[in-house]
Amino acid sequence: MKTIIISLALFIAAAVGYQSQAQINIEVKNNIELKIEELQKQKNKIEKIEKDKLREEVQKINEQLENNEITATEAAELKKSAAEKRALNIQNQKNIIDENIALLERNAETVEGKEEKKIDAYYTSLGFLKYDEKIEDVEDYDSIPERTTSNTYVAFGFNHALIDNVSLSDSPYKLGGSRFFEIGFGWQTMLNQAGSLRFNYGFSVHSNGLKAKDNMYFVEDGDQTILEEYEYDLKKAKLNFGNLVLPLHFEFGKSTIKYGSKEAYYDVDHFKVGLGGYAGLNLGSSQKLKYKKDGENTKAKIDEDYNIEKFIYGLSGYVGYGDWTLYARYDLNTLFKDNPVEQHNVAVGVRLVL
């Protein structure tokens, strides 16, 4: 009986010992897996920290550039050097983590083989990592603003023709009834590093109108264009002529460098003045008539060239704030090429950058 009791006690002790050893092995193995998982997380944290530092360095470089302490070429080189350093830092620290993971995995196999090792000795914690947020890639961030940008604009307002030795009050054209519309596409290039001096260029289409007064309408008389009284009661006699021109303006005004989510850019949303001119070609002309004949309202359209000058050139300018400016242009060419008295088209209105 005594022998049976001793044998049973030894069996129970062996079983308990085996179970305890298995639990220890499982706990050690689970501890290793947790540490490997933590190391994998730290690889992402390393990228965030280094990219945060890169963003700060780029910001300081941009401030130096804006303050004219360094040139654009020097800024580009500094940014390239900073990006290379941070990329190398990320790679080196990831390599360290990968080596630790490999070491832990090998020792996990050793534990299963029941060889005694101190697992904690192989775990290296990077205690300086403090962030868990995910950061967007900044590797392609363009921190040097583009010097040339494009835009679309429209302009509209009043149109008129100034006649030599004829005052506005004696003009045969309606002052308020004649209008213009212009739409254009252009580019803006910064001429200095601060962006305070800019060159605007592109192309635009003018649509100009002149309304005659006192029941008069436009008539071609040989090589000249004159006004004659219409035989019926005129409600409107409007000469329309369109031009395709290439406008050129030097623009003056404050500019600041701002930083968007993907790139830096010049912000010119400040007070500005633009001075320049334009040159182009006349696209054609026509006259629209509205009149009452035999008690009925009637419309007519006459397509003629009306001896309008084919080559168009003039002066233009604008002044204002942000996207809205007051705008004016004056044709240096005569409106009707062979008329004995010169007439020059002029337009005044507002201009809006879209």
C-alpha positions as CSV (number, residue, x, y, z in Angstrom):
1,M,0.0,0.0,0.0
2,K,2.8,2.4,0.9
3,T,4.4,1.7,-2.4
4,I,1.2,2.5,-4.3
5,I,0.8,5.8,-2.4
6,I,4.4,6.8,-3.1
7,S,4.0,5.9,-6.8
8,L,0.8,7.9,-7.1
9,A,2.4,10.9,-5.4
10,L,5.3,10.8,-7.8
11,F,3.0,10.6,-10.8
12,I,0.9,13.5,-9.6
13,A,4.1,15.6,-9.0
14,A,5.4,14.8,-12.4
15,A,2.1,15.7,-14.0
16,V,1.9,19.0,-12.1
17,G,5.5,19.8,-13.0
18,Y,4.9,19.1,-16.7
19,Q,1.7,21.2,-16.7
20,S,3.5,24.1,-15.0
21,Q,6.4,23.9,-17.4
22,A,3.9,23.9,-20.4
23,Q,2.2,27.0,-18.9
24,I,5.6,28.7,-18.5
25,N,6.5,27.9,-22.1
26,I,3.1,29.2,-23.3
27,E,3.4,32.4,-21.2
28,V,6.9,33.0,-22.5
29,K,5.9,32.4,-26.1
30,N,2.9,34.7,-25.7
31,N,5.2,37.4,-24.2
32,I,7.5,37.1,-27.2
33,E,4.5,37.5,-29.6
34,L,3.3,40.6,-27.8
35,K,6.8,42.2,-28.0
36,I,7.1,41.4,-31.7
37,E,3.7,43.0,-32.3
38,E,4.8,46.1,-30.4
39,L,8.0,46.3,-32.4
40,Q,6.0,46.1,-35.6
41,K,3.9,49.1,-34.4
42,Q,7.0,51.0,-33.6
43,K,8.1,50.8,-37.2
44,N,5.1,53.0,-38.1
45,K,5.8,55.4,-35.3
46,I,9.4,55.8,-36.5
47,E,8.1,57.0,-39.9
48,K,5.8,59.5,-38.3
49,I,8.4,61.0,-36.1
50,E,11.0,61.3,-38.8
51,K,8.5,62.8,-41.2
52,D,7.3,65.3,-38.5
53,K,10.9,66.4,-38.1
54,L,11.3,66.7,-41.9
55,R,8.2,68.9,-42.1
56,E,9.7,71.2,-39.4
57,E,13.0,71.4,-41.3
58,V,11.3,72.2,-44.6
59,Q,9.2,74.9,-42.8
60,K,12.4,76.6,-41.5
61,I,14.0,76.4,-44.9
62,N,10.9,78.0,-46.5
63,E,11.1,80.8,-43.9
64,Q,14.7,81.4,-44.8
65,L,13.8,81.5,-48.5
66,E,10.9,83.9,-47.9
67,N,13.2,86.2,-45.9
68,N,15.7,86.2,-48.8
69,E,18.4,84.6,-46.5
70,I,19.0,81.8,-49.1
71,T,18.3,81.4,-52.8
72,A,15.7,79.0,-54.3
73,T,18.6,76.7,-55.5
74,E,20.1,76.6,-52.0
75,A,16.6,75.9,-50.5
76,A,16.1,73.0,-52.9
77,E,19.5,71.5,-52.0
78,L,18.8,71.9,-48.3
79,K,15.4,70.2,-48.7
80,K,17.0,67.3,-50.6
81,S,19.6,66.8,-48.0
82,A,17.1,66.9,-45.2
83,A,14.8,64.3,-47.0
84,E,17.8,62.0,-47.6
85,K,18.8,62.2,-43.9
86,R,15.3,61.4,-42.7
87,A,14.9,58.6,-45.1
88,L,18.2,57.0,-43.9
89,N,17.1,57.5,-40.3
90,I,13.9,55.6,-41.0
91,Q,15.7,52.8,-42.7
92,N,18.4,52.4,-40.1
93,Q,15.9,52.3,-37.2
94,K,13.7,49.8,-39.1
95,N,16.7,47.6,-39.6
96,I,17.4,47.7,-35.8
97,I,13.8,46.6,-35.1
98,D,13.9,43.9,-37.8
99,E,17.0,42.5,-36.1
100,N,15.3,42.5,-32.7
101,I,12.3,40.7,-34.2
102,A,14.5,38.1,-35.8
103,L,16.2,37.6,-32.4
104,L,12.9,37.2,-30.6
105,E,11.6,34.7,-33.2
106,R,14.7,32.6,-32.9
107,N,14.4,32.4,-29.1
108,A,10.8,31.6,-29.4
109,E,12.0,28.4,-31.2
110,T,14.6,27.8,-28.4
111,V,11.8,28.0,-25.8
112,E,9.9,25.3,-27.7
113,G,13.1,23.2,-27.7
114,K,13.2,23.6,-23.9
115,E,16.6,25.2,-23.7
116,E,16.8,27.8,-21.0
117,K,17.3,31.5,-22.2
118,K,16.4,34.8,-20.8
119,I,14.0,36.2,-23.4
120,D,13.8,39.7,-22.0
121,A,17.4,40.3,-22.8
122,Y,16.7,40.3,-26.5
123,Y,13.9,43.0,-26.4
124,T,15.0,46.5,-27.2
125,S,12.4,49.2,-26.6
126,L,12.6,52.5,-28.4
127,G,11.3,54.6,-25.6
128,F,11.4,57.9,-27.5
129,L,8.5,56.9,-29.7
130,K,5.4,58.7,-28.4
131,Y,3.0,59.0,-31.3
132,D,0.3,56.6,-32.4
133,E,-1.4,58.8,-35.1
134,K,-1.1,57.9,-38.7
135,I,0.7,60.5,-40.8
136,E,0.2,61.2,-44.5
137,D,3.2,60.7,-46.8
138,V,5.2,63.9,-47.2
139,E,7.8,62.5,-49.5
140,D,6.2,64.2,-52.6
141,Y,5.3,67.5,-50.8
142,D,6.3,70.4,-53.0
143,S,7.6,73.0,-50.6
144,I,8.9,75.4,-53.3
145,P,5.9,77.3,-54.9
146,E,5.5,77.2,-58.6
147,R,6.6,80.4,-60.2
148,T,4.1,80.1,-63.1
149,T,0.3,79.4,-62.6
150,S,-2.7,79.7,-64.8
151,N,-6.2,81.1,-64.4
152,T,-9.4,82.0,-66.3
153,Y,-11.0,85.4,-66.0
154,V,-14.0,87.4,-67.2
155,A,-14.6,91.1,-67.6
156,F,-17.8,93.0,-68.3
157,G,-19.0,96.6,-68.3
158,F,-19.7,99.6,-70.5
159,N,-18.3,100.1,-74.0
160,H,-18.1,103.3,-76.1
161,A,-16.2,104.9,-78.9
162,L,-14.4,108.2,-78.4
163,I,-14.6,110.5,-81.4
164,D,-12.0,113.2,-82.1
165,N,-13.3,116.6,-81.1
166,V,-16.7,115.2,-80.0
167,S,-17.7,115.3,-76.4
168,L,-19.4,112.4,-74.7
169,S,-22.7,114.4,-74.4
170,D,-22.7,114.9,-78.2
171,S,-21.7,111.4,-79.0
172,P,-24.0,109.5,-81.5
173,Y,-23.7,106.4,-79.3
174,K,-25.6,105.5,-76.2
175,L,-23.4,105.8,-73.2
176,G,-25.1,103.4,-70.9
177,G,-26.6,101.1,-73.5
178,S,-23.3,100.0,-75.1
179,R,-21.6,97.1,-73.3
180,F,-18.7,94.7,-73.6
181,F,-17.9,91.2,-72.4
182,E,-14.5,89.5,-72.3
183,I,-13.3,86.1,-71.3
184,G,-9.7,85.0,-71.2
185,F,-7.2,82.3,-70.2
186,G,-3.8,83.3,-69.0
187,W,-0.6,82.5,-67.1
188,Q,1.1,84.4,-64.3
189,T,4.8,84.2,-63.7
190,M,6.6,85.6,-60.6
191,L,9.4,87.9,-61.7
192,N,11.0,88.1,-58.2
193,Q,11.4,85.7,-55.3
194,A,8.9,87.6,-53.1
195,G,6.2,87.4,-55.8
196,S,5.5,91.1,-55.6
197,L,6.2,91.7,-59.3
198,R,4.4,89.4,-61.7
199,F,4.0,89.0,-65.5
200,N,0.5,88.1,-66.8
201,Y,0.0,86.9,-70.4
202,G,-2.4,84.7,-72.4
203,F,-5.3,85.2,-74.8
204,S,-8.8,86.6,-74.6
205,V,-11.9,87.2,-76.7
206,H,-13.6,90.7,-76.7
207,S,-17.2,91.1,-77.5
208,N,-18.0,94.8,-78.0
209,G,-21.2,96.6,-78.7
210,L,-22.1,100.1,-79.8
211,K,-25.7,101.3,-79.8
212,A,-26.6,104.3,-82.0
213,K,-29.0,107.0,-80.8
214,D,-31.7,109.1,-82.4
215,N,-33.1,106.4,-84.8
216,M,-29.8,106.1,-86.5
217,Y,-28.1,102.9,-87.8
218,F,-24.7,102.0,-89.2
219,V,-24.2,102.0,-93.0
220,E,-21.2,101.2,-95.2
221,D,-20.6,104.0,-97.6
222,G,-17.8,102.9,-99.8
223,D,-14.7,102.7,-97.6
224,Q,-16.3,104.5,-94.7
225,T,-18.9,103.7,-92.1
226,I,-21.4,106.3,-91.3
227,L,-24.7,106.7,-89.4
228,E,-28.0,107.3,-91.3
229,E,-31.5,107.7,-90.1
230,Y,-33.5,104.5,-90.4
231,E,-36.8,104.5,-92.4
232,Y,-38.8,102.8,-89.6
233,D,-39.1,103.5,-85.8
234,L,-35.9,101.9,-84.4
235,K,-35.9,100.4,-81.0
236,K,-32.3,99.3,-81.2
237,A,-29.4,99.6,-83.7
238,K,-26.4,97.8,-82.2
239,L,-23.0,97.2,-83.9
240,N,-21.3,94.1,-82.5
241,F,-17.6,93.3,-83.2
242,G,-15.4,90.7,-81.6
243,N,-11.6,90.5,-81.3
244,L,-9.1,87.8,-80.4
245,V,-6.2,89.4,-78.6
246,L,-3.1,88.5,-76.6
247,P,-3.1,90.6,-73.4
248,L,0.2,91.4,-71.5
249,H,0.3,92.9,-68.1
250,F,2.9,93.7,-65.4
251,E,1.2,93.2,-62.0
252,F,2.3,94.8,-58.8
253,G,1.2,93.8,-55.3
254,K,1.9,91.9,-52.2
255,S,2.3,88.2,-52.3
256,T,2.7,85.6,-49.5
257,I,3.8,82.0,-49.6
258,K,1.2,79.6,-48.1
259,Y,1.4,75.8,-47.6
260,G,-1.4,73.6,-48.7
261,S,-1.9,69.8,-48.0
262,K,0.2,68.9,-51.1
263,E,2.3,71.9,-52.0
264,A,3.3,75.4,-51.3
265,Y,1.9,78.3,-53.4
266,Y,2.0,82.0,-53.9
267,D,-1.1,83.8,-52.5
268,V,-1.8,87.0,-54.4
269,D,-5.1,87.7,-52.7
270,H,-4.1,91.3,-51.9
271,F,-4.3,94.8,-53.3
272,K,-2.9,94.8,-56.9
273,V,-2.3,97.0,-59.9
274,G,-1.9,95.7,-63.4
275,L,-0.6,97.8,-66.4
276,G,0.0,96.6,-69.9
277,G,-1.7,96.3,-73.3
278,Y,-2.9,93.9,-75.9
279,A,-2.7,93.1,-79.6
280,G,-4.8,90.8,-81.9
281,L,-7.2,90.5,-84.7
282,N,-10.8,91.4,-85.4
283,L,-13.0,88.3,-85.7
284,G,-15.9,89.8,-87.5
285,S,-18.8,92.2,-87.0
286,S,-22.6,92.4,-87.5
287,Q,-25.4,94.8,-86.8
288,K,-28.7,94.0,-85.0
289,L,-31.8,96.0,-85.7
290,K,-35.1,96.1,-83.8
291,Y,-37.8,98.3,-85.2
292,K,-41.5,98.6,-85.6
293,K,-42.9,98.1,-89.2
294,D,-46.6,98.4,-89.9
295,G,-47.3,98.2,-86.2
296,E,-45.3,95.0,-85.7
297,N,-42.0,94.5,-83.9
298,T,-39.4,93.3,-86.3
299,K,-35.8,92.1,-86.0
300,A,-33.0,92.0,-88.5
301,K,-29.3,91.1,-88.5
302,I,-26.8,92.4,-91.1
303,D,-23.4,90.7,-91.4
304,E,-20.9,93.1,-92.8
305,D,-17.3,94.1,-92.0
306,Y,-18.3,97.7,-91.6
307,N,-14.7,98.7,-92.4
308,I,-13.6,97.8,-88.9
309,E,-9.9,97.7,-88.4
310,K,-8.6,94.2,-88.7
311,F,-5.5,94.6,-86.5
312,I,-6.3,95.5,-82.9
313,Y,-3.9,96.9,-80.3
314,G,-4.2,99.1,-77.3
315,L,-3.5,99.8,-73.6
316,S,-5.2,98.2,-70.6
317,G,-5.0,98.1,-66.9
318,Y,-6.7,97.2,-63.7
319,V,-6.7,97.9,-60.0
320,G,-8.4,96.2,-57.1
321,Y,-8.2,93.6,-54.3
322,G,-8.1,89.8,-54.6
323,D,-10.0,88.4,-57.6
324,W,-12.1,91.5,-58.2
325,T,-10.6,94.6,-60.0
326,L,-11.7,97.7,-61.8
327,Y,-10.7,97.3,-65.4
328,A,-10.3,99.5,-68.5
329,R,-8.9,99.2,-72.0
330,Y,-8.4,101.7,-74.9
331,D,-7.9,100.8,-78.5
332,L,-5.0,102.7,-80.0
333,N,-6.1,101.6,-83.5
334,T,-9.0,103.5,-85.1
335,L,-12.4,101.7,-85.0
336,F,-13.2,102.4,-88.7
337,K,-10.1,102.3,-90.7
338,D,-10.9,104.8,-93.5
339,N,-13.2,107.3,-91.7
340,P,-11.9,110.9,-91.9
341,V,-12.6,111.4,-88.2
342,E,-10.9,108.9,-85.9
343,Q,-12.8,106.9,-83.4
344,H,-11.3,104.7,-80.7
345,N,-13.1,102.0,-78.8
346,V,-12.9,102.2,-75.0
347,A,-14.2,99.8,-72.4
348,V,-14.6,100.3,-68.6
349,G,-15.9,97.7,-66.1
350,V,-14.9,95.0,-63.7
351,R,-12.6,92.0,-64.0
352,L,-13.0,88.7,-62.1
353,V,-10.4,85.9,-61.8
354,L,-12.3,82.6,-61.7
